Amino acid sequence: MTHGEAAAALDEAELDAHLDRRYEDLADDGGRHVAELAEWARIVQLLATTGGTYDPQADTVVQDELAADAERERAQQLEDEQHRQEQEAEAARRTALAPDILRHALLRTLARTGLLDSLSEDERSAVGRLPDSDPTAALALNTLMGRAYAAGAGTPSGSQS
């Protein structure tokens, strides 16, 4: 692009900005027209002082902007990777805690129902192992015991079998 072509492009951009002011939806462009006019003015000035044709590959401002874009992209990728690793670590932590939480829930439900004190040593051992060996079964058992207790707690003491 020569100096004359850049000057014509600047004039066209100025005309577009002026005409767009008539339309409300185009007038508020978030500063796009201002930035475009500034860039065309910069290119016109550059070509006026250096002569020759405009080459974006040789324009240090353009190359700096491209380098900044690449750096922002790299920083975003690093941030995304760190966020992914944090999520994986949290998932692993929760997975590791799940048996302990289930074990605690089972013991709490057994204590609430009054059954904990009456468990044999083998039954206590089974309750302790169940969350590690079959977490789904432990959760289902805890839920069923809680429901059974709630259903039994609502009946008069003389009518329980």
Buried (B, 14 or more C-beta within 10 A) or exposed (E): BEBEBBBBBBEEBBEEBEEBEEEEEBEEEEEEBEEBBEBBBBBBEBBEEEEEEBEEEEBEEBEEEEEEEEEEEEEEEEEEEEEEEEEEEEEEEEEEEBBEBBBEBBBEBBEBBEBBEEBEEEEEEEBEEBBEEEBEEBBEBBEEBBEEBEEEEEEEEEEEE
